[in-house]
Amino acid sequence: MMSKIDDLKRLYSQASKLDEEYPKQIIDKLSIYGQILEILGNLWAAATLDWKLAEAKRRETIANVYSLDPQGSNKDREMKAEMAAAKWRQEEAKYEAETQRFKNAYTSVLEQIQILKKRYEHLVNVSKGGV
């Protein structure tokens, strides 16, 4: 994952150096943002996989406690199961947050792309004598 984060840093750096006053550089920036979207989409998918695997492990842990420890009241078994699954609940929360972070970043880049498209159209129209 670090190389993908490094790639994102490199791409964002390249994009920030482009001047949005020139249509050619806007097109170049859109291309870079397309590459950024691809990486963010992959990171989003990987985080979602980790989240769902942690969720599955939590559920499995709870089920094992219930099935392997039939002693005690339902409340006692529930507490034992929750304690046994606490690590996985924490992992699940961590990966869910990471999933949301990459989803938000992806959505943000999509919005930036839309803004750049409008800016490009405006610059091209102005150069043709439009408004």
C-alpha positions in Angstrom: 0.0 0.0 0.0 2.9 2.4 0.7 3.9 2.4 -2.9 0.4 3.4 -3.9 0.4 6.2 -1.4 3.8 7.3 -2.8 2.3 7.2 -6.3 -0.6 9.3 -5.1 1.8 11.9 -3.6 3.8 12.0 -6.8 0.7 12.4 -9.0 -0.8 15.1 -6.7 2.6 16.9 -6.9 2.6 16.7 -10.7 -1.0 18.0 -10.9 -0.3 20.9 -8.5 2.5 22.2 -10.9 0.1 22.5 -13.8 -1.3 25.9 -14.7 -5.1 25.8 -15.1 -5.0 28.9 -17.3 -3.9 26.8 -20.2 -6.3 24.2 -21.8 -3.4 21.8 -22.6 -2.3 21.8 -18.9 -5.9 21.2 -17.8 -6.1 18.2 -20.1 -2.8 17.0 -18.6 -4.2 17.5 -15.1 -7.4 15.6 -16.0 -5.2 12.7 -17.2 -3.3 12.7 -13.9 -6.5 12.9 -11.9 -7.7 9.8 -13.9 -4.6 7.9 -12.7 -5.3 9.2 -9.1 -8.9 7.9 -9.3 -7.6 4.4 -10.4 -5.3 4.2 -7.4 -7.9 5.5 -5.0 -10.4 3.0 -6.3 -8.0 0.2 -5.7 -7.3 1.4 -2.2 -11.0 1.8 -1.5 -11.6 -1.8 -2.7 -8.7 -3.2 -0.6 -9.9 -1.4 2.5 -13.4 -2.7 1.9 -12.1 -6.2 1.7 -10.1 -5.8 4.9 -13.2 -4.4 6.6 -15.4 -7.3 5.5 -12.8 -9.9 6.4 -12.5 -8.4 9.9 -16.3 -8.4 10.2 -16.4 -12.1 9.1 -13.7 -12.9 11.7 -15.7 -11.1 14.4 -18.8 -13.0 13.6 -16.9 -16.3 13.5 -15.4 -15.6 16.9 -18.8 -14.9 18.4 -20.3 -18.0 16.9 -17.4 -20.1 18.2 -17.8 -18.9 21.7 -21.6 -19.6 21.6 -21.2 -23.0 20.2 -18.1 -24.1 22.1 -19.2 -22.8 25.5 -22.8 -23.9 26.2 -22.4 -23.2 29.9 -23.9 -20.2 31.6 -26.7 -17.8 30.9 -27.2 -16.2 27.5 -26.0 -12.9 29.0 -22.8 -14.6 30.2 -22.1 -16.2 26.8 -22.9 -12.9 25.1 -20.3 -11.1 27.2 -17.7 -13.8 26.7 -18.3 -13.7 22.9 -18.1 -9.9 22.8 -14.8 -10.0 24.8 -13.4 -12.7 22.5 -14.3 -10.7 19.4 -13.2 -7.3 20.7 -10.0 -7.3 18.7 -11.9 -8.0 15.5 -14.5 -5.3 16.3 -11.6 -2.8 16.6 -10.1 -4.0 13.3 -13.5 -3.8 11.6 -13.9 -0.2 12.8 -10.4 0.7 11.6 -10.9 -0.7 8.2 -14.4 0.8 7.9 -12.9 4.2 8.6 -10.2 3.6 6.0 -12.9 2.6 3.5 -14.8 5.8 4.1 -11.6 7.8 3.8 -10.8 6.4 0.4 -14.4 6.7 -0.8 -14.4 10.4 0.2 -11.1 11.0 -1.5 -12.4 9.3 -4.6 -15.6 11.4 -4.6 -13.5 14.6 -4.1 -11.3 13.8 -7.1 -14.4 13.2 -9.2 -15.7 16.6 -8.2 -12.3 18.2 -9.1 -12.5 16.5 -12.5 -15.9 18.0 -13.1 -14.7 21.4 -12.1 -11.7 21.1 -14.4 -13.9 20.0 -17.3 -16.0 23.2 -16.8 -12.9 25.3 -16.6 -11.6 23.8 -19.8 -14.9 24.4 -21.6 -14.9 28.0 -20.4 -11.3 28.6 -21.6 -11.9 27.1 -25.0 -15.1 29.1 -25.4 -13.3 32.4 -24.4 -10.5 31.7 -26.8 -13.1 31.4 -29.6 -14.7 34.7 -28.6 -17.4 33.3 -26.4 -18.1 34.1 -22.7 
